[in-house]
């Protein structure tokens, strides 16, 4: 199965259960669902998030690889005004520095494959 086909399937299940609910109505909508459906919503959301986290990790790894010392001031992070790839990833993702470090480390092993 193609990578995005799996994500589309998970999102399709969520869409069919939740409908086109506005963000501010999400809690109310999920709260009105039967227990077994709430469990399925959590499982489908988790599966989609896991797949998207893989994309984020690979992209963070590529950013780190393109920002290596050998690239110097021409490295991706430097060109974008950052001293390190972690700083760039942190700005893009809005995460903590620790989370950005983990994404870069995790992505470092997957970006090459």
C-alpha positions in Angstrom: 0.0 0.0 0.0 1.2 3.5 -0.8 2.3 5.6 2.1 -0.4 8.2 1.7 -3.1 5.7 0.9 -2.9 4.4 4.4 -3.1 8.0 5.8 -6.1 8.7 3.6 -7.8 5.6 4.8 -7.4 6.6 8.5 -8.5 10.1 7.7 -11.5 8.8 5.8 -12.6 6.8 8.8 -12.3 9.8 11.0 -14.2 12.0 8.5 -17.0 9.4 8.2 -17.4 9.2 12.0 -17.0 12.9 12.8 -18.2 14.6 9.7 -17.2 18.1 8.9 -17.2 19.2 12.5 -15.7 22.6 13.2 -12.6 22.6 15.5 -14.6 24.2 18.3 -17.2 21.5 18.2 -14.8 18.5 18.1 -14.9 17.8 21.9 -18.7 17.9 21.9 -19.0 15.6 18.8 -16.5 13.0 20.2 -18.2 13.2 23.6 -21.5 12.2 22.1 -20.1 9.1 20.4 -20.5 5.6 21.9 -17.6 4.1 23.7 -16.5 1.7 21.0 -16.5 4.5 18.4 -14.5 6.8 20.7 -11.9 4.0 20.9 -11.9 3.6 17.1 -11.5 7.4 16.7 -8.4 7.3 19.0 -6.9 4.3 17.1 -7.4 5.9 13.7 -6.1 9.3 14.8 -3.0 7.6 16.3 -2.3 5.6 13.2 -2.5 8.7 11.0 -0.3 10.7 13.5 2.3 7.9 13.6 2.6 8.0 9.8 2.8 11.8 9.7 5.4 11.7 12.5 7.5 9.5 10.2 7.3 12.2 7.4 8.3 14.8 10.0 11.3 12.8 11.2 12.6 12.1 7.7 12.2 15.8 6.8 14.1 16.8 10.0 16.8 14.3 9.1 17.2 15.7 5.6 17.3 19.2 7.1 20.1 18.1 9.4 22.0 16.4 6.6 21.8 19.5 4.4 22.9 21.7 7.3 26.1 19.7 8.1 29.4 21.4 9.0 30.7 20.6 5.5 28.0 22.9 4.0 29.2 25.8 6.2 27.2 29.0 5.6 25.6 27.5 2.6 23.9 24.8 4.7 20.1 24.7 4.8 19.7 26.0 8.4 22.3 28.7 8.0 20.7 30.0 4.7 17.4 30.2 6.6 19.0 32.3 9.4 19.5 29.5 12.0 22.7 28.4 13.7 21.6 24.7 13.7 19.2 22.3 12.1 17.6 21.9 15.5 16.8 25.6 15.7 15.2 25.5 12.2 13.2 22.3 13.0 12.1 23.9 16.3 10.8 27.0 14.6 9.0 25.1 11.9 7.3 22.6 14.2 6.7 24.9 17.1 8.1 22.2 19.5 10.5 22.5 22.4 14.2 22.3 21.7 14.3 18.8 23.2 11.6 17.6 20.9 13.4 19.2 17.9 16.6 17.4 19.0 14.8 14.1 19.1 13.3 14.7 15.6 16.6 15.5 14.1 18.3 12.4 15.8 15.4 10.1 14.7 15.4 11.5 11.2 19.2 11.2 10.9 18.9 7.5 10.6 15.8 7.5 8.3 16.8 10.3 5.9 19.5 8.2 4.3 17.2 5.2 3.7 
